[in-house]
Amino acid sequence: MNIDRGKFLECMAWCGTGVLYTLAGPGVVGRALADASPLASVGSTFVQISDTHVGFHGDANADVLATFQQAIDKINALPERPEFVMHTGDLSHLSKPEQFDTVQQMLGTIKTGAVYTVPGEHDVIDDRGALYFKMFGRGGAKPWYSFDASGVHALALTNVLDITGGGFLGRDQLEWARADLAKQRSSTPIVVFAHIPLYAVYPEWGWTTDDYLELLAMLRRFDSVTVLNGHIHQVLSKVDGKVSFFTADSTAFPQPKPGSAPKPGPLKVPAGKLGEYLGIRTVNLRPVSGQIAVADESLAQ
Amino acid sequence: MKLLFAALGALLLTGMALQTVSASSTSPNTDVHVNINNYAFQAPSITIAPGTTVVFKNLDDDPHTVTAVDGSFDSKGLGQGDTWSHRFTTPGTYAYYCKVHPMMKGTVVVTESGS
């Protein structure tokens, strides 16, 4: 895959009104952290990881547990213990009990205050997620929930249960979100998690959520909204008014850039290069200003 | 016609048992195989006689399902190399898709008995 990733990774910019975004490439974040830049140890921090795909055995990654472990080691080596860690789905590759067990055990070794998850479509394959929700669910009878941490109000949504094209939130979840958001002040930073991107990244590959516009309309009144998704195994971003969208790297294997291959799916990269395509994301809420800094760091760094 | 099927079935059953481990069909017909490869059902539309068993095999390293649009059958998740078979007994047109990748679609047409 001959992409301009290197150039892309040099991007460091203010995005929207409230998000400082550093897209980390080789050296970029390492340098930023060493310099105690705005990304380091200011305010509270949380971490996003995604798409661990435990149970995957393929050419694109012969040992997804090893790369998952590298991601955990990176989190545990952060200068500041993250207040929480969010896994944005596809914990498992095939929703198997032993795969979920492994994920649960490994997530339990992360040094953080709490671990949250949202399901990916690989986690709900056989039983509409019954086992997933039993082991990881935090919403009681509902497959979605919200929580307050790191100075943000976070929505953890499920958009993988009724996918007929892209992701789908559904009427019940949208109404729940409307009621949940109605209780929040417009000045409260909002973070929205879901597995499949909550904007139209590439509908031809199902990389969108069919009813995301209704959710977006509810988010417009807030001063700062950060939408963090997984599913597409690569970092892409978009700013729409005061809403910033970021998709995350996987810890297991990359996927092609939108439209750069006939089909999506696990992408084999040259031996020794895999770590450059996998990563973790650190999100830092800066006190006073309420600005949110999003930093992606590859496992190769 | 029925007699002919019965006779054929007797001939074929022995071979089928050796040939397709996953097939549990006692169909008088030969199994039909549909491979799933490169995010597509390789025979996206097939027409079969009633009683035929269709064997789906996933060759991709991403999981797929064979799920009826009307809910009448569902393979569950198929990992790489997994097979799943389903015996179609009732005439009709069965549209199916992959729950993980809904852009993947296929159709099984089961003809009227004896036609």
Chai-1 contact restraints between the chains, C-beta under 6 A:
chainA,res_idxA,chainB,res_idxB,connection_type,confidence,min_distance_angstrom,max_distance_angstrom,comment,restraint_id
A,G58,B,D61,contact,1.0,0.0,6.0,A-B,restraint_1
A,L94,B,P63,contact,1.0,0.0,6.0,A-B,restraint_2
A,L94,B,G77,contact,1.0,0.0,6.0,A-B,restraint_3
A,L94,B,G79,contact,1.0,0.0,6.0,A-B,restraint_4
A,E121,B,V100,contact,1.0,0.0,6.0,A-B,restraint_5
A,I125,B,G77,contact,1.0,0.0,6.0,A-B,restraint_6
A,D126,B,K76,contact,1.0,0.0,6.0,A-B,restraint_7
A,D126,B,G77,contact,1.0,0.0,6.0,A-B,restraint_8
A,I163,B,P102,contact,1.0,0.0,6.0,A-B,restraint_9
A,T164,B,P102,contact,1.0,0.0,6.0,A-B,restraint_10
A,G165,B,P102,contact,1.0,0.0,6.0,A-B,restraint_11
A,G206,B,M103,contact,1.0,0.0,6.0,A-B,restraint_12
A,K263,B,Y39,contact,1.0,0.0,6.0,A-B,restraint_13
A,G265,B,D62,contact,1.0,0.0,6.0,A-B,restraint_14
A,P266,B,D61,contact,1.0,0.0,6.0,A-B,restraint_15
